[in-house]
Amino acid sequence: MPFDGIVTKCIVNELNDLLAGGRVEKVFQPEADEVVLLVRSKSQNYRLVASANANYPRLHITASQKENPQTPPVFCMLMRKHLSGGKLLDISFHDYERVISINIESVNELGDLSVKRVVVEIMGKHSNIILLNSEDKIIDSVKHVDSDISSVREVMPARPYFLPPAQNKELPENIVPERVFEHPLVSEAKHVEGLLLNLIKGFSPYTCREICRAADVAPKTPVAALSHADKDNLISALKNYLARINNNGFEPCIIYQDKNFLKPLDFYCFVPEQPAIYKKYELLSAALDEFYSLRDTNERLTQKMGDIVKVIKNGIDRCEKKIALFNDKLREVSDREKLQLFGELITANIYCIPAGSETARVLNYYSENEEYIEIPLNEYKSAQENAQRYFKQYTKAKSTYLNATQQLKDTFLELEYLQSVQTMLENCSSRQEIDEIRQELTDQGYIRASARNSKKKQDKPSSPLDFTSSDGFQILVGKNNKQNDLLTLKLAAASDIWLHTRNIPGSHVIIRAERREVPDSTLLEAAILAAYHSSAKISSNVPVDYTLVRNVKKPNGAKPGMVIYENFKTVNVTPGEEKVFKITQNKINF
């Protein structure tokens, strides 16, 4: 997330256009390291959020409203005292540093107008929000930095405020692209990306890589290895980039992991040079608000499903250990038939075996070759007792084999079930979907039911994913195992088509046929959805079985989502973000 000097310039220009001349009406502090100013400007209300969070420091306008503590923190009370009712004069930044100043004119204790300054330092774990008086002395800050923490720069009440140490770099407007490769830093730079990063203020590694991509030069290419054509391309790309910065030709965007636009990877004030899935925004504030909102939602979902992930992982590990144990037992009793054979041969030759013998050499009349075999004996037991001993060992081995085989089968079914729940959990995109999986695992005994959860009001069950094929057929995809059962066993008609990945955990998919013949194109699209909503979503040539719903049965006592089916056919498909996106947009052209 490159909140670098270029992004800082973009957001400062934007905030000045929207908020300069506005009035600070309220101040909130919903988090220990986050402050929100409610500003009335140009007949509109804006919520300006400043965060000093070590992971997500930022300054932008937000549409979200967090719950505020009942008792405002001390810093919040000070901000209200000095800023409430004040006029926001302007917002500025210095030399492409990630230090933004918000100048607010307000009435002091004596009734005179004075200018207070809120400084937002966006510097990773060193981020801070600092309130200064008209003499640039610190009134207070969100984070106090004393001499024990930093010997270079203290941030404490009543201390004079100093800017963070400046970087010895050139401002973008002072850069002459044609002379970049004549700079003394060229001899010290290991590669092109490092040269640009150490030379130009406000540039992040991401910005430097984007310039290299625009020039079709690998960012880690050594400067000495650049050809004349490479240098010309880099100079041209840098010149174009600097022109866009100097002319404020910003194009805010968010780069996403996929075309569901639910998992953001990065944001920037220019569209990416490399092929990527991104969404453009008119305002950088809108992009930042969306980015951090989605990041926050995804993190909260990850935290919420953390204990469920642990339960499933422990269950899968337990099943794998049990499978290994049962396989060992089956190997141990793999020669059980020989024990029965020994007992029967001893019984058949009981009068021919002398007492006290350690072995008995007898004819194996069960073999086609009728060869003689040696049978070990206990010399202290009679022939009849030795035969009984082998029969008992055989009975025990046979019992072990039958029990281990049944338990191995049950364990494989449990493992298949847990893997299906794991796949469903990975595809969850809302709190409700996670709660439904939690309830399913509680019903199955994997999670202990609590009194608090039993009294909790149950939400309305979530609905299956609903798609329309290019031929106009409705395609439904289950989002959890209970939904899979509901789709297949309750909602689907006997003539509908059921699809599922073969021997791979995933969702049940239903094509609503409505007594029509389903074309191959719709079958292919439904198969792609089935493969995508399975644990093989990133694989190729995924086998997907399909059959009529009437051929799908649920065995007695089977776990949720577990079914058996017959009279099926198979199609191999390769799922992908692009294909699924086209299906969701009903624009099929693979």
N, C-alpha and C positions, 0 to 999 in steps of 0.2 A: 504494500500500500504506500506508494510514493507521495506522501504529503510533503513535497519538496518546495523549494523556493518558487518554482513556476506555478504550482498549485496555489501557493500562498498569494502570489500576485493576482491570480485569477479570482480567488475568493474575496480578496480585499476590494478589487474593482467592483465586483458584484454587490458586496455588502454596502459599499459606499453609495452605489446607485439606488439601493433600496431603502437604506436606513438613515443616511445623512440628513440631519434636520429633524429627525424623529424625536419622540420623547419616551424616556424610560418610565414605564408605569409600575412595573412590579419586578421583584428579584426573587428567584427561587434557587434552592440548592438541593436537588433530589438525591444526589450522591455526594460522598465525601470529597470527590475530586471533580465535580461537575456543577456548573452554574448556568442558570437560564435567565436571560433578560427578556422581559416582555416589552417590546418597543412598538409604539403607535407611530406609524409613519405613512404619509400620503393616503390617509383615510383607511389604512389597513393595520391589523395587528400582526406582528411577527414575533416568533419565539427564537431568540438567538442563543444557541447552546455553545458553551465553551467547556471543553473537557480536558483535564490533565491526566487522564487515565494512561498508565504506562504503555498499554497495548494499543489503545485507540485515541490518542490525543487529536483534538480537532476543534474547528470553529466554523459553524454554519447555521443557517436557518433550518429549523425542524418543524415538522407537523405533529410529531408525537408528543404526548404529555405523560410524564412519569408521575407517580405518586410521591408527594413531598412528605418529609417527616413531620410529626405533630409539633415538635419543638425545633424551630430553625437553628442550625448551627451558628456559632459565633461569627464566622466569616460572612455568612448570609446576612446576619443582622447588621454588620458593619457596611456591607454593600448597600443594603436598604437605606441605612442612615445617610450615606454619602451620595447615592446615585438616584434614589427614588424621586421622580418628578424632574430629573435633569434632562437637558437637551443633548442629544448625541450629535456632536459637531462633525466628526469624521472618523474614519478607520484607516490606519496607515501601517506600513511595514518598512523595514530598513534594510537596504542593500541585499534584497533577496534572501535574507535570513528568515527563519521560521519563527519570528517574533512579531506579533501583531498588537498594535496599540489601538484601544478604543477610547477616544477623547470625549468626555462628558462634562458639560457645564452645568453646575448645580449650585444651590445656595448653601453656604457654610453656616457654622454655629452663630456667627455674627450677623447673618442676614446678607452677606456680600456674595456676589457671584464669584465662583472659583472653578477652575478646570481640574477635574480628577481624571486619572488615566488607569484604565484596566489593561494590563499587559498579559497577553496569552502566549506563553512560550510552548511551542510544539516541538519537543525534542526527546521523544521516546520516554525512557524512564526518568529523565530529568525535566519532563514537562511540568508547567506550573501556571497558576493564575494569580496575578499579583495586582493589588490595588495601591496606586500611588497618589500622593497629594500634589498640589500645584508646584511644589518645590522638588518634585521627583524623589521624595522620601517614601519609603514603604510604610503603608498603613497596616497592611496584613497580607497574607498569602494563603493559598490552599495548602501548600507544603512549605514547612520551615526548613531552611538549610543553614545550619550553624557551622562554626569553624571546625567542629569535629567531623562533619560530613564533607565539607569542601573548604580547603584552605585558599582557594582561588577567588571564590565569590560567595559571599553570605547573602541569604535572602531571609531577613528577619525584620520584625516591626521596628520602626524608627531608624533603620539603616538607610543610607542613600542607595538608590537603585543604579546598577551598572548593567549594561548589555552583556550578554555572554561573549566570551572571547571571539574575535572576528577570525574568519578563515582567510588565509592569504591566497585569494583567488581573484580572477577578473570578473567584473560585472558583464552580463550578457550584451548590454548595449555598447560596451567598450571593445568587444571582441571583433577582430578583423579575420574572417574565416581563411582568407588567402595566406595569412601569416601564422596560422596555428602550428604548422609543422616546422616553423622557424623558432618556436619558443624554446627557452632553456629546459623546460620540463620534458621535452621530447627524449632527451638522453636518459632521464630517470624513469620514464613510464615503461611498464612491462608490456602493455598492450594498448589498443586504441581506446577501449572503454575507460581504462585507468587514466589515460591522457586527458580525455574530455572531463572526467570526474574531478581531477586535481586542478584543472585549469579554469573551469567556469563556475561561478557562484550560482547556487540555486539548482544545479543539476544533480539529480539522483542517479544511481546506477541504471534504473529503468529508463530514464530519459536518454542516457548515453547509449544504451542498447538500441533504443528506438531509432536514434540517428544512424547507428551502424546498419540497422536493418534497412532503413530507407536508402542507404548507399550500397546495399548488397555486399556488405563487408562483415565478416564474423567479428563480434565484439572482442574476442580474446586474441585476435590476430596481432602479433608483435608489430610495433611501429616500424621497425627496420625491415620487415618483410612486406610492407605495402608497396604495390606497384604505383606508377604514375597515374594510371587509370583509377586505382583505388583511392588515391589521395584526392584526385579531382572529384570523384563521386562523393567523398566525405565532405569536402569543402562545399559542394553544391547542396548536400543534404543539411549541413550545419547552417548554411546561409538561409535556406528555406525555413528551418526551424526557428532561427533567431528572428526572422522577419515576422513570423506568426506570433512570437512572444511579444515583440516590440509593438506590433499593431493590434494586440489583444484579440487575435483571431482564434480564440479558444473554442473547442468543441468537447464539452464535458461528456464523459461516457463511463459506463460500468462494463467490465469484462466478466462474463459468466462462464461457469463450468459447462453448462449445457443449455439447450433452448427452452428448458422449462423456466429459465430465469429465476430460479429459487436459490442457487448457490453461487454468490458472487466471488470472483477470484481477486479482482483489483479494480481500481478506479483511476482515472486520470483526466486531465483537461484537454487532451488531444486523443483522437481515435487511434487505435494501434496500427502500426505499419504491417505487422504480420497477420495472416488470416486468423480470425478469432470471432467468437460469439460475443457481441457487445450490443448495448442499447445506448443511444444518444439521448442527452437531456438538454433542455434549453438553459437551465441554470445548474451550476456546479453544486449549489446547496441542495437541490433536488436529488442529484446523483449521490452526494455524500449521505444525505438522510436515508435514502433507499438502501445504500450500501451498508451503513452501520446498523440499520434496522434489521435487514436480512441477516447480517452477521450475528447480531444479538439474538435473533429468533433461532438461528441454527445452533448457536452455542447453548441456549437454554434447552432446546430439544435434545442436544447431545448430553447435557447434564441430566435431564429428566429420564433419558433412556439408559443412563450409566449403570444403575443397579440391575436393570433388565438384561443388559448386555452381559453383565457379570454372571447372572443366574443362568443364562443360555450357554455361555462359555463353560461354566462349571459343569452343566448338564452334558454338554458335548464331550468334554474331557472325561467325565465319568463313564459315558457310554463307550468311548474309545478304549478305556482301560478294561471295561467289562468284556468287550469284544476280544481283546487280546487274551484275557484270562480264559474265556470260554474256548477260544481256539487252542490254547495250550492244553486244556482239559481234553478236548477232542483228539488232539495228537497223542495224548497219554493213553487213551483207550482205543486207539485205532486198530490194535491187534486183539480186540476182545473176542473175535470169532475163533482165534487160535486157542484161547483159554477153554472155550466150550469143546473144541476138537480134542484137546489134551484130555479133558475129563471123560469124554466118550470113549477115546481109545484106551485109556486106563481101565475103564469099566469093562470094555470088551475083552481085555487081556488080564483081568484081575487075578486069575488063577495061575497065570504064567509069570507073574512078577514076584521074585523072591522078597521076603521081608528084609528090611535094612538096605535095600538098593538105593543108590544115589541117582541113577538114571534108569530109564526103561527104553529099550530099542524095540519099537513095535511097527507093524505094517500099517500104513495109512490107507485104509481101504476106501476113504472118501476121495482120494486123488485118482485121476485117470491113469497115472503112471504107476500107482500102487508101490511107491518107494517106501523105504524104512525111514523113520524119523526118531530122533533122540528126545525124550521127554524128561526134564529135570524133576527129581522127586525129593521129598523130605525123608531122609533115611530113618527118622524116628517115628514116622507114621506108616500105617499099613497102606496097601494099594487102594483100598476103599476110601480111607481118610484122605489120601492124596487126590483121588478123583473128586471127592466132595469139596476139597479146598479149591480146586480149579473151577468147579461149578459155581461156588460162592463168589470167586473173583470175577467170573464171567457175568453173573447176575449184577454184581456191583458196577462193573464196567458198562454193562448195557444200560443200567439205570442212570449212570453218569452221562452216557452218550445221549439218551433221550432228554434228560433235563437240560443239559448244556445246549443241545440243538434247539430246544424250544426257547430257552432264555436268550440264545444268540439271535433267533428270529425276532423275539420281542424287543431286544436291544437295538437291532437294526431298524425296526419300525420307530422306536423312540428317537433314535438318532436322525432318521429321516424327518420326523416331526419337528425336532428342535432346529434342524437346519432350515426347514421351511419357515419357522417362526423367525429365525435369524435373518433370512432374506426379506421377509415382510417388514421387519424392524428397520432394516437398512433403507427401505423405500418410504418410510414414514415421513410426512411433511407437516404434521400438525400435532398438537398436544392430544387431541381427541383420539387420533389413530394410535398413539403410544399408550394411552389409557386403556383402549380396547385390547391391545396385546397384553398389557399388564393383567387385565381382568381375565383374559383367556388363560394365562399362565397360573393365575390364582385358582381358577376353576379346576385346572389340571393338577394342582397340588405342588407346583414348583415354587410358588411364592406364598408365604403365609398371609392369610387374610387378617387384616387389622379391624378393630371395632370402629375406628375413625373412617376407614374406607367403606365399611358396610353401611354406615349411616349417611355417607355422602350421596347427594342426589345424582342419579345417573343421567348423563347426557343422552340426547337422541343419537342412535347409532349412525355412524358415518355411512355415506352412500358409496357404492362401487364406482370405479372410474368408468366414464361413459364416453364412447367414441362413435363416430359415424364413418363407415367405410366410403370409398369413392363410388361405390354402387348404391349407396343409400341404406345399407344394413346397419342396425345398431349392434355395437360390440361392447360388452361389459367385462370389466376386469376386477377381480376381487383384490382387496387391499390387506386382508388378513384371513386367517383360516376359518374363523366363524363366518366371515363374509363369503368365503369360498363355498362353504356348506350351504349357506342361504341361496347363493346364486345357482348352484348346481342342483340342489335337492328340492328347493322350494319355488324359486322364481322362474327357472328355465322350463320351457315346454319340452315334451318328449321328442319333438321333431327339430328342436334347436341343435346347434353344433357346439360341442364341448372340445376345448383344446388345452393341452398342458405339455410342458417340456418332459421328454422321456427321461426318467430316473434322475431328474434334476429338480431341486426345490424351487417352487415358483407359484404364481397365481393361477387360479382357474379362469379361463376365458370362455365367454359364451357369445355366439353369434345368434342373434334373434332372427330365425329364418322366416317365421310367420307364414309357413306353408309355401314359401317360395324356394326356387332352386338357388342355392348360394354359388355365385361364380368363383372361379379360381382366384381372381384378383382380391376378393374379400377374404378368402381363406388365407392368402399370403399375408395380407395386412394383419389379420387376427393372429397368425402364427408369429409375426414379427413382434407384436405386442406381448404375446405369451413368452417369447424368448427374452424380450427386454425386461419384463417384470419377473425375472428369475435370477438365480445366482450365476447364470451364464450370460449376463447382459453384455459383457465385453468380449465374448467368445465368437467364433465364426462357425458356420455350418452346425448350428444347434438343432438337434432333432426335436420336432414338435409333433406329438400324436394328436389326432383328431377323430372324433366319432360322434354319433348321435347321442343326445343326453340319455335316451332310453337304455343305452348300453353301459351307463355308468352307475355303479352301485356302491353303497357304503356298508362295509362289514359291521356286524354287531360288535360294539365295544371299541370301535376304531376311534382314534383321536381326531380332533377337529381338522378338517381339510384332507383327511386320508380317505381315498376311494380306490376301487378297482374298476377296470373297464375292459371291454372286449370288442371284437369286430372293428378295429381301428386301422387307420392309415397314418403314414408319417411323411412329413415334409421337412426338409432341412433349410433353415434360414440363417442369415447373419444380421442380428439386430444392430442398430446404430442410432446415435442421437439424431442424425439428419433424417433418417427414414421415419423414426417415431414422430419427429417434429412435423414432417409432411402429413402424416396420418392425423395428427391432432389439428392441423390446419385444413385438413381435407383437400390437400393439394398433392395428389399421388402422381409422381413421375420419377420412378427409381431409375 
